[in-house]
Amino acid sequence: MNSNIDRLEQSIQAKIKKRDALTEQIKSDEARLKKMKNAEIVNQVNALADGGVDMPKVMEAIREKDLDALLTLITEKGAAND
């Protein structure tokens, strides 16, 4: 084969390997990011619970998509702590 063809094939193969490595790194980073975000949510929920917020009522308001009740639960406790 022509040496230009060989070099191009090798270049393509090298780029494919780089792409595959990057794809795997992205998947790993995305999984790590998701774990970090979930941990942050847990920390925030724990902070609310430690602050005396009625978490079962908060969870019910979230399930029911009742934003008014959710805000009332959170802000009333915050106002009581001031």
Order of alpha helices (4+ residues) and beta strands (2+ residues): alpha-alpha-alpha
